[in-house]
Amino acid sequence: MIIEFLRLVGPAGHVLVGLSFIALYLAVKNMVLMTMIHRDFRRRFERIENGTGNYREQLCGEVSNPLIDIIASVVKTHGSHSDDLRAEVAYLFHRNFEKVNRGITFLRLIAVIAPLLGLLGTVLGMVSVFRTVAQSANADPSLLAGGIWEALLTTVQGLVIAIPTLAFYYLLSLRMKGFHIEAIEHSYRALERFKTSCPLGEESGQRKAEPSAGRPPLARLSPAGKGAA
């Protein structure tokens, strides 16, 4: 049955089958990824709101969640690059979610191309049908109707692919807008808490500058100690 369907839809239908698998992969992958990101984000900040955690623990260490990394980067570097928090968050959001944005853009592209490919397949099928009718001495109405029916399959196929793909595109786009709003809101809260920058970010830089335990801490020697040396 599948082989027969592929024979009927022609080259345009074959391309549409490939696009359908790509659209399904991108939609499921990004939906699962964004669900996991948001679940981890809410879990971390619920700890802060419940008093079982704090901003310092959640933002000043190693961060694997891209949404939390935006807020952590704002806390650590705000003021050194830009005074416009929204512009800074927009830049970090684009950088951290570049792959997700690319996948969503491909979904939009597939939703636009699929109906056009379906229409192209139908037109090519109609051209083939009318050429066959023109070459035959006695046109058979049933042959003409069967050829048109086969040609219209690619239009149906293109619409069946485009409609759910477009729905997933807008659903994921709305979730991305929600992520953007939450990133701005929590960045304001974190900056209000830390005032300027992440305290642990400064402490980690100081720890890197300190000498190893096997050597005397020269940076902490008093002037008198230096004179005695």
DRENLUM-875914 format. One record per residue: chain; y, x, z of N, C-alpha, C in turn. Coordinates in steps of 0.001 Angstrom, whole numbers, plus 524288, in hexadecimal, padded with zeros to 5 digits. Atoms other than C-alpha are relative to their C-alpha. Layout:
R chain   n.y   n.x   n.z  ca.y  ca.x  ca.z   c.y   c.x   c.z
R     A     Y     X     Z     Y     X     Z     Y     X     Z
...
END
This chain:
R chain   n.y   n.x   n.z  ca.y  ca.x  ca.z   c.y   c.x   c.z
R     A 7FB3F 80344 80000 80000 80000 80000 804E9 8035F 80000
R     A 7FB77 7FC89 7FFC5 8097B 80AF5 80374 800C1 802CB 7FAD1
R     A 7FFB6 7FD45 80507 80630 81241 7F6F6 8020E 7FC5E 7FBCB
R     A 7FE22 803D1 803CD 80861 805EC 7EF03 805D0 7FEEE 800AD
R     A 7FA67 800DB 7FEFE 81576 803A3 7F58A 80340 80495 7FE03
R     A 7FD28 7FB67 801CF 819CB 8119A 7F2C3 8002D 80034 7FA11
R     A 7FFFE 80017 805BD 815ED 80FD2 7E488 80400 7FC14 7FDF8
R     A 7FC6A 8040F 801CB 81E0A 80373 7E371 805B9 8018B 800BC
R     A 7FA7B 7FEED 7FED5 82A87 808A3 7E9AA 80223 80497 7FCDF
R     A 7FE29 7FBBE 80345 82B4A 814EB 7E164 8028E 80462 8030B
R     A 7FDA5 7FB68 7FD73 832CD 8218B 7E423 80414 7FE9F 8041E
R     A 7FBFD 80184 7FC34 83E36 81ACE 7EAEC 7FD83 7FDFF 80509
R     A 802B6 801E4 7FB66 834B7 81410 7F40E 7FD85 80457 80322
R     A 80234 7FB7F 7FD40 82E25 820F3 7F741 80428 802B8 80350
R     A 7FBB8 7FD9D 7FD0A 83B45 8269C 7FB49 80165 7FC9E 804B7
R     A 7FEBF 8038C 7FBB0 83DDF 81A96 8039A 7FBF1 80053 8045D
R     A 80408 7FF5C 7FC00 830E0 81C47 80A93 80115 804E2 80340
R     A 7FEA6 7FB3D 7FD27 834BB 82A3C 80E0D 804BA 7FF41 80380
R     A 7FB55 80101 7FCD6 84224 825C1 812BB 7FEC3 7FC96 804BC
R     A 8015D 80360 7FB94 83BDE 81B65 81B4B 7FD99 80326 80472
R     A 8024D 7FCB4 7FBEE 833D8 8259E 82287 80422 80370 80293
R     A 7FBCB 7FCCB 7FDCE 83FCE 82E52 82431 8036D 7FCC4 803A4
R     A 7FCBB 8036E 7FCC4 847E3 822E7 8295D 7FD40 7FE92 80510
R     A 802F2 8015D 7FB4A 83D1F 81EFC 832D2 7FFD3 8049B 803C8
R     A 80031 7FB54 7FCAC 83BE7 82CE9 837DE 80540 800F7 802AB
R     A 7FAD2 7FEFD 7FDC3 84A93 82EA9 839CE 8017D 7FBDB 80406
R     A 7FE96 80439 7FC67 84C37 82163 8404A 7FD0C 8007E 80523
R     A 80323 7FF9F 7FB3F 840FD 8230A 849EC 8015F 804E8 80312
R     A 7FECD 7FB0E 7FD61 84425 83147 84CDA 80524 7FFB4 802F7
R     A 7FAE0 8002E 7FD79 85285 82EFC 84FC4 80048 7FBD0 80428
R     A 80008 80418 7FC01 84FFD 8226B 85735 7FD69 801F3 80507
R     A 802BB 7FDE1 7FB6F 8462E 8291D 8602C 80345 80443 80292
R     A 7FCDA 7FBBC 7FDE0 84EE5 83517 861B2 804A8 7FDF3 8030F
R     A 7FB67 80210 7FD62 85AF2 82D35 86535 7FE8B 7FCEC 804E1
R     A 801C9 802BF 7FB51 85333 824CD 86EB0 7FED2 803D3 80465
R     A 80140 7FC0E 7FC0E 84E35 830E3 875C6 804F6 80291 8021A
R     A 7FB18 7FD9B 7FE59 85BCA 836F6 8760C 802F1 7FC65 803BD
R     A 7FD10 803A7 7FCBF 86211 82ABD 87BA0 7FD3A 7FF01 8052B
R     A 802EB 800DA 7FB2C 8572A 828AF 88595 800C7 8048E 803C6
R     A 7FF29 7FB71 7FCAB 85895 83699 88AA7 805A5 80030 801ED
R     A 7FA76 8000F 7FE8E 86764 8353D 88AA3 800FD 7FC27 80470
R     A 7FF2F 803E5 7FBE9 86727 828C0 892B1 7FD49 80194 80517
R     A 802D6 7FE62 7FB49 85D06 82E57 89C02 8030B 8041F 80304
R     A 7FD13 7FBD3 7FD66 8653A 83A62 89ED7 804DF 7FDE6 802B5
R     A 7FB21 801D7 7FDC5 871DA 8330D 8A125 7FF33 7FB9B 803E7
R     A 8013B 803A9 7FBC5 86B56 8287F 8A928 7FF25 802F7 8051C
R     A 80087 7FCC8 7FB4B 867D8 83368 8B295 80555 80136 8025A
R     A 7FABC 7FED0 7FE19 8762C 836EC 8B385 80265 7FB32 80293
R     A 7FDB3 804BF 7FDDD 87A54 828D5 8B5B1 7FD47 7FE45 80508
R     A 802E8 80175 7FB4F 86FA0 826C3 8BFD9 80096 803EE 80473
R     A 7FF45 7FC0B 7FBF7 87352 83315 8C72C 7FB78 803BA 800A1
R     A 80475 7FC69 7FFAD 86647 839FD 8C4C9 800BB 804E1 7FCAF
R     A 7FED5 7FB6B 80332 86C63 843B7 8BB5D 805D6 800AC 7FF92
R     A 7FA6C 7FF33 800B5 87991 8495F 8B7C4 8010E 80243 7FAA0
R     A 7FE75 7FE15 80525 88124 84D78 8ABD2 7FEAF 805C4 7FF55
R     A 800EC 7FA66 80066 87F5A 85BCD 8AEF8 7FA5F 80122 7FE62
R     A 8057B 7FF22 8014C 87083 85B10 8AE61 7FEC2 7FE3F 7FA74
R     A 8015D 80241 8050B 87049 852CC 8A215 802C5 80296 7FB6E
R     A 7FCD0 7FE10 8044F 87ACF 859A9 89A21 80087 805E8 7FFC5
R     A 7FEC1 7FA77 7FFE7 87BF1 867CD 89E63 7FB54 8038B 7FF09
R     A 80489 7FCCD 80126 86E1C 86C65 89BAF 7FE9B 7FFB9 7FA45
R     A 801E3 80068 80552 865E0 86CDA 88F7B 7FF4F 7FA39 7FEA0
R     A 80018 80578 8019B 8673E 85FFE 88800 7FD32 7FF97 7FAC2
R     A 802E8 800C6 804DC 85D86 85B80 87DAF 8016B 7FAE7 7FD4B
R     A 7FE6F 804F7 80239 862BC 84DC0 87BAC 80528 800B7 7FD0F
R     A 7FB2A 7FF0E 802FA 86CEE 84E39 870A4 80498 7FCC0 801E0
R     A 7FBB6 80339 7FE0A 874D8 8430A 87674 8023B 80240 80505
R     A 7FE2D 7FD8B 7FB30 8758F 8499B 883C5 80284 80543 7FECD
R     A 7FDC1 7FAF2 80171 87856 85699 87D1A 805A2 7FF79 7FE37
R     A 7FA8E 800F5 8018A 884C5 850B3 87769 80379 7FFEC 804D0
R     A 7FCE9 80062 7FB37 889BE 84D47 884FF 80031 80541 802C9
R     A 80020 7FAE5 7FD7D 88561 85A6F 88A68 80396 803DF 7FD3F
R     A 7FC99 7FC77 802F2 88C7C 861B5 87F7A 805BA 7FEBD 800F5
R     A 7FA96 8017E 7FED6 898DE 859E4 88204 80198 80203 80557
R     A 7FECD 7FE41 7FAAA 89826 85D19 89083 800CC 805E5 8002E
R     A 7FFD6 7FA50 7FFB4 895E9 86B96 88E12 80479 80262 7FCE5
R     A 7FC3C 7FD7F 80383 89FC2 86DF0 88327 804E7 7FCCE 7FF17
R     A 7FB6B 80339 80112 8A9DC 86301 883BB 804FD 802E7 80177
R     A 7FB02 7FD5A 7FF29 8B797 8684A 88286 80059 80535 7FD3D
R     A 7FFE2 7FAFB 802B5 8B3A8 87508 87C00 80019 7FF59 7FA1C
R     A 80008 800EE 8059E 8B215 86ED1 86E87 803F8 7FBDE 7FE66
R     A 7FCA0 80459 80175 8B99F 8620B 86E5C 8014B 7FCD2 804D4
R     A 7FE67 8036C 7FBBD 8C13B 8594D 87779 7FEA4 7FA4C 7FED7
R     A 80171 8054B 80193 8BCBC 84D42 86FFC 7FA32 7FF3C 8011A
R     A 80576 800B6 7FE71 8B04E 848E3 876CD 7FCEA 7FD14 7FBE0
R     A 802D5 80317 803DF 8ACB1 83EE6 86C77 7FEA0 80342 7FB33
R     A 8011F 7FC9C 80478 8ADD8 848D9 86188 7FBC2 803F7 8014E
R     A 803F4 7FC41 7FE58 8A5CA 85292 86947 7FA9E 7FD76 80043
R     A 804F6 802CA 7FFC5 89B2E 84881 86BE8 7FE0A 7FEB5 7FA81
R     A 80192 80140 80561 89B3F 84483 85D83 7FD9F 804C2 7FD50
R     A 8022E 7FB38 8024A 89910 852A3 8595D 7FAA2 8013A 80241
R     A 80501 7FEDF 7FD7C 88E37 854C6 86354 7FBE8 7FBF3 7FE7D
R     A 803AB 8041C 8017D 88816 847BF 85FBF 7FDDE 80104 7FA88
R     A 801C0 7FED0 80551 887A1 84B7E 85166 7FC5A 804B4 7FFF4
R     A 80341 7FB4C 7FFE1 881D7 858C9 854A7 7FAB1 7FEF3 80275
R     A 804EB 800F1 7FD30 8777B 853E4 85E38 7FC7D 7FC02 7FD52
R     A 80312 80419 8028E 8733C 84829 85629 80020 8008E 7FA0D
R     A 7FFA7 7FF27 805A4 8741D 84E5D 848B9 7FB16 7FE1D 7FD2B
R     A 804E5 80195 8028A 865B1 84C26 8457B 7FF56 7FA1B 8001A
R     A 80076 805B2 7FFA9 86608 83E1D 84A40 803B7 7FD6B 7FC1D
R     A 7FC42 80222 803C4 8723A 83B57 84235 7FE17 800B0 7FA6D
R     A 8020F 7FF19 80540 86BC5 84163 83656 7FBA4 7FC18 7FEC3
R     A 8042D 803C4 800D7 85FC9 838C3 83815 8020F 7FA7F 7FF26
R     A 7FDB8 8052E 800A9 86822 82C8C 8398C 802AB 7FF81 7FAB1
R     A 7FD7F 80016 80524 86FC9 8302A 82D59 7FBF5 7FF60 7FBAA
R     A 8042D 8009A 803D6 86316 83180 825BD 7FDF2 7FA65 7FFEA
R     A 8019B 80582 7FFDC 85F3D 823DD 82A4C 803CD 7FC9B 7FCE2
R     A 7FC0D 802E9 802FB 86BF0 81E92 824DF 7FF62 80102 7FA27
R     A 800B0 7FEA3 80582 8699E 825CC 81823 7FB3E 7FD39 7FDB2
R     A 804B2 802AC 801E2 85BDB 82033 816CE 80101 7FA28 7FF68
R     A 7FED1 8058F 8004C 860F0 81283 8199E 8034A 7FEAC 7FB35
R     A 7FCC1 800EB 804A4 86AAE 813EE 80E77 7FCEC 80104 7FAF8
R     A 802C6 7FE73 804C0 86190 81A8F 804BD 7FB6A 7FC61 7FECF
R     A 804C5 80315 800D8 85589 811E8 806AD 800D7 7FB42 7FC71
R     A 7FF4D 8046E 80397 85B0F 80564 8005D 80145 801B9 7FA6F
R     A 7FEAC 7FE0F 80538 86091 80D5B 7F51B 7FB28 801F9 7FD21
R     A 804DA 7FE46 80268 8536A 813C6 7F2AA 7FC8E 7FB55 7FE92
R     A 802F1 804B8 80143 84CFE 8066B 7F354 8020F 7FD5D 7FB24
R     A 7FDA3 8024C 804A8 85690 80138 7E955 7FED7 80345 7FB2C
R     A 80148 7FC8E 8045E 85444 80D16 7E0C2 7FA67 7FF28 7FE2F
R     A 8056C 800FC 8016D 845A2 80ACC 7E141 7FF55 7FAD4 7FD2B
R     A 80046 8051B 80291 84792 7FC83 7DD89 8021C 80049 7FA71
R     A 7FDBA 7FF81 8053C 8504A 80003 7D20D 7FC4F 802F0 7FC5B
R     A 803B4 7FD16 80339 846A2 80A1A 7CD26 7FB43 7FCB0 7FEA1
R     A 80464 80379 8010E 83BA4 80031 7CE81 80158 7FBDB 7FC03
R     A 7FE5F 803ED 803C6 8435C 7F5EE 7C70A 80081 8024E 7FA8F
R     A 7FF9B 7FD63 80515 84639 7FF9D 7BC30 7FA9C 800A3 7FD91
R     A 80553 7FF53 801F8 837BA 80281 7BB05 7FDA5 7FACB 7FE3F
R     A 8021F 80525 8015C 83446 7F3F2 7BADA 8023A 7FE17 7FAD7
R     A 7FD91 801F9 804C8 83E0B 7F062 7B05C 7FEA2 80366 7FB46
R     A 801B6 7FCAB 8044E 83A0C 7FC0E 7A822 7FA94 7FE68 7FE2B
R     A 8053D 801C7 80161 82BFA 7F775 7A8BD 80032 7FACE 7FD24
R     A 7FF83 80518 8028D 8300A 7E98F 7A516 80228 8009A 7FA82
R     A 7FDB1 7FF37 80527 83843 7EE8B 799CE 7FC21 8024F 7FC1F
R     A 803CF 7FD86 80372 82CF2 7F66D 79452 7FB8C 7FC50 7FE8C
R     A 80442 803A3 8011B 82368 7EAEF 794B7 801DF 7FBB3 7FC5B
R     A 7FE8F 8040C 803CA 8234C 7E0E0 789D4 800A9 7FAC0 802B1
R     A 7FFC4 804FE 7FD32 8208F 7D541 792A6 800D5 80113 805CB
R     A 7FEC2 7FF0A 7FA86 82743 7D617 79FD4 7FD14 7FC2E 8037B
R     A 802F7 80335 7FC4E 81E95 7D127 7AAB5 8035B 7FF07 804D6
R     A 7FCAF 80110 7FB5F 8269A 7CA43 7B53E 7FD97 801EB 80518
R     A 8027D 7FE30 7FB2F 81C94 7CDA2 7BFA0 8007C 805E6 80099
R     A 7FF50 7FA52 7FFCE 81D71 7DC02 7BBF6 8058B 80165 8019F
R     A 7FA90 7FF13 7FE9B 82C38 7DB67 7BCEF 800F2 7FEE7 805CA
R     A 7FF43 8015A 7FA7F 82BCE 7D49E 7CA27 7FD62 803F6 80393
R     A 802B5 7FC18 7FCD0 821C6 7DE3D 7CF6E 802ED 80521 80025
R     A 7FD0F 7FB20 80015 829E6 7E9D3 7CB24 804F5 7FFB0 80346
R     A 7FB45 800AB 7FCD5 83648 7E467 7D15B 7FEA3 80001 805CC
R     A 801B6 80028 7FA88 82EE1 7E1BD 7DDFA 7FEF3 80580 80203
R     A 8010F 7FAA4 7FE64 82A3A 7EFBC 7DE75 80507 80322 8007B
R     A 7FB19 7FD15 7FFDF 837D8 7F4D3 7DB82 8033D 7FEBF 804D6
R     A 7FCEC 8019C 7FB78 83DDD 7ED16 7E6B8 7FDD3 8021C 80525
R     A 8024B 7FDF5 7FB2C 834B6 7F356 7F09C 80340 8045F 8025B
R     A 7FCFD 7FB9D 7FDE3 83D27 7FF75 7F1C5 80510 7FE23 80294
R     A 7FB53 80222 7FD6B 84936 7F734 7F4EC 7FEAB 7FE05 80572
R     A 801BF 801DE 7FAE3 841D0 7F094 7FFE8 7FED4 804A5 80392
R     A 8015A 7FB63 7FCEB 83CA7 7FDB8 80466 804E1 802BF 80209
R     A 7FB2F 7FD6E 7FE57 84A4F 8039E 804C3 802C8 7FD07 8044E
R     A 7FD75 80328 7FBF5 84FC4 7F844 80CB8 7FCF8 80025 80523
R     A 80332 7FFCD 7FB42 84454 7F880 81638 800E2 80522 802EB
R     A 7FEFB 7FAF2 7FD7F 84736 806E7 818DD 80598 80048 80201
R     A 7FA74 7FF62 7FEB3 85613 805CF 8191F 8019A 7FCCF 804C0
R     A 7FE2F 80376 7FBC9 8577A 7FA6C 822A3 7FEB5 80226 8056B
R     A 80104 7FDCD 7FAC2 85046 80018 82E80 8026F 8055C 800CE
R     A 7FD8F 7FAD6 7FF7A 85597 80DB7 82B98 805BB 7FF71 80172
R     A 7FA84 800EE 7FEB0 86378 80887 82BE6 80094 7FDFF 80594
R     A 7FFD8 801EF 7FA9D 86085 80155 838A3 7FF57 8047D 803DC
R     A 800B7 7FB7C 7FC97 85B82 80DE4 83EDE 804D5 8037E 7FFED
R     A 7FB4C 7FCBE 80066 8677A 81528 839DB 80447 7FDFF 803A0
R     A 7FBDC 80229 7FCAF 870F3 80BEA 840A5 7FE6C 8000E 805C0
R     A 801C6 7FFD9 7FA91 8689D 80B55 84CF0 800B7 80577 8024D
R     A 7FF5C 7FAA2 7FE27 8686E 81A27 84E27 805C0 8018E 8003E
R     A 7FA65 7FECF 7FFE9 876E5 81B04 84AC8 8029E 7FDB1 804D1
R     A 7FDD2 80269 7FB44 87A2B 81194 855CA 7FE72 80311 804DE
R     A 801B1 7FCE4 7FB81 87225 819A9 85F50 8030C 8051E 80045
R     A 7FCF2 7FB31 80015 8795E 825EA 85B0A 80595 7FF05 801ED
R     A 7FAC9 80151 7FE12 88668 81F31 85D77 7FFE9 7FF37 805F0
R     A 8008B 80096 7FA5A 88193 81B6B 86AF5 7FF84 8053B 802B9
R     A 8006D 7FABE 7FDD9 87DB7 82995 86D80 8055A 8029E 8003A
R     A 7FAD4 7FD8E 80039 88B46 82DEE 86956 80382 7FDF4 8045E
R     A 7FCCA 8024E 7FBDB 891ED 8247F 872AD 7FE4A 801F5 8055C
R     A 801E7 7FE21 7FAF2 8892E 8288F 87DFA 80150 805B9 800D3
R     A 7FEA3 7FA78 7FF83 88BB7 836E9 87B27 805B3 800A2 801A8
R     A 7FA74 7FFB0 7FE92 89A6F 834B1 87C09 800D0 7FE3A 805A9
R     A 7FF4C 80209 7FAB0 89998 82C7D 8886C 7FE06 803CE 8041F
R     A 80231 7FC79 7FC1D 890C0 835ED 88FBA 802AF 80551 7FFEB
R     A 7FCF9 7FB22 80020 898BE 8419A 88B14 804DD 7FF87 8035C
R     A 7FB79 800EC 7FCA3 8A4B9 83BB2 89188 7FE70 8002A 805C5
R     A 801C5 80004 7FA8C 89D02 83966 89E0D 7FEAF 80585 801DC
R     A 8018A 7FAB8 7FE75 8976F 84728 89E34 804BA 80388 8009F
R     A 7FB49 7FCC6 7FF8F 8A4B8 84D6C 89BC4 8031D 7FE92 804E3
R     A 7FD50 801A3 7FB42 8AA88 8455A 8A6B3 7FD4A 80244 804CC
R     A 802EF 7FDDC 7FB95 89FBC 84A58 8AF82 800C6 805E5 8007B
R     A 7FF90 7FA4C 7FFE8 8A0CE 858B5 8ABA9 80599 801ED 7FF32
R     A 7FA7E 7FECD 800D7 8AF6B 8584C 8A887 800D6 80342 7FB11
R     A 7FEF6 7FCB0 8048B 8AF34 86398 89ECD 7FB0E 801C0 7FD45
R     A 804A3 7FDD6 80283 8A203 869E3 89C62 7FB54 7FFA0 803A1
R     A 804D3 80052 7FD01 893FE 86AA4 8A0ED 7FFA6 80489 803CD
R     A 80031 7FBC0 7FC31 89322 87275 8ADA9 7FB5E 8039F 7FF30
R     A 80492 7FCAD 8009A 8855C 87723 8AB1C 8004E 80346 7FB11
R     A 7FF54 7FCD0 804AD 88953 87BDA 89DA3 802CA 8050D 80146
R     A 7FD41 7FB4D 7FE64 892C1 8854F 8A3FF 7FC88 8036D 8036A
R     A 80359 7FCF2 7FC8E 888D2 8893A 8AE59 7FBC4 802DE 7FCFB
R     A 80408 7FD62 80307 87E58 88C1C 8A43B 80231 804A9 7FD1B
R     A 7FD98 7FB89 8028C 887F7 894D7 89CF7 800CF 8047F 803C4
R     A 7FF54 7FBDE 7FC26 88AB3 89C33 8A970 7FAD4 8029B 80153
R     A 80514 7FDB9 7FECB 87C44 89DDF 8AC3E 7FE26 803B2 7FBC6
R     A 8017C 7FC7D 8042C 87A49 8A3E1 89EE9 802E7 8052F 80061
R     A 7FCE1 7FB42 7FFAA 88516 8ADA0 8A198 7FE78 80360 8049F
R     A 8017C 7FCFF 7FB71 87F34 8B1CA 8AEAC 7FBBF 803EF 7FEA5
R     A 80403 7FC14 80110 876DD 8BE47 8AEC0 7FACC 7FE5F 8024C
R     A 8053D 8012C 7FE18 8686A 8BE4E 8B18E 7FF96 80162 805C1
R     A 8009D 7FF4C 7FA62 86316 8BE5D 8BF6A 7FEFE 805A8 80177
R     A 8013E 7FA8D 7FEBA 85EF8 8CCAD 8BE80 804BC 8037D 80046
R     A 7FB3E 7FCD2 7FFFE 86D13 8D18A 8BD27 803D7 7FDE8 80400
R     A 7FC17 801E9 7FC43 8784C 8D0C5 8C6F2 803E8 7FC7D 7FD4D
R     A 7FC41 803A4 80260 88184 8C569 8C460 80568 8025D 7FFC9
R     A 7FB07 7FD23 80064 88D07 8CD9F 8BF8D 804A7 7FC52 7FFEA
R     A 7FB8F 8038B 80078 89564 8C1D9 8BCBB 801BC 7FDF5 80543
R     A 7FEA9 80227 7FAE5 8950E 8BDE8 8CB19 801B9 8043C 803D9
R     A 7FE64 7FBD2 7FC70 8987D 8CB3B 8D0E9 805D7 7FF88 8011D
R     A 7FA86 80027 7FE7C 8A52C 8CB8C 8D866 802B6 804F0 7FE22
R     A 7FD32 7FB37 8016F 8AFDC 8D554 8D4DE 7FEA6 80487 80381
R     A 8014A 7FBB7 7FC69 8AC6C 8DD11 8E118 7FABC 80241 7FE93
R     A 80529 7FE29 80173 89E56 8DDCB 8DCD6 80049 8035B 7FB34
R     A 7FF78 7FCD0 804A8 8A285 8E2E7 8CFAC 80248 8054B 8014D
R     A 7FDB0 7FB04 7FE88 8AAD8 8ED44 8D60F 7FC14 80382 802B2
R     A 803DC 7FCE4 7FD32 89FA8 8F163 8DEDA 7FC07 80239 7FC47
R     A 803B3 7FE01 803D3 896D5 8F2B4 8D30F 80259 804A9 7FD63
END
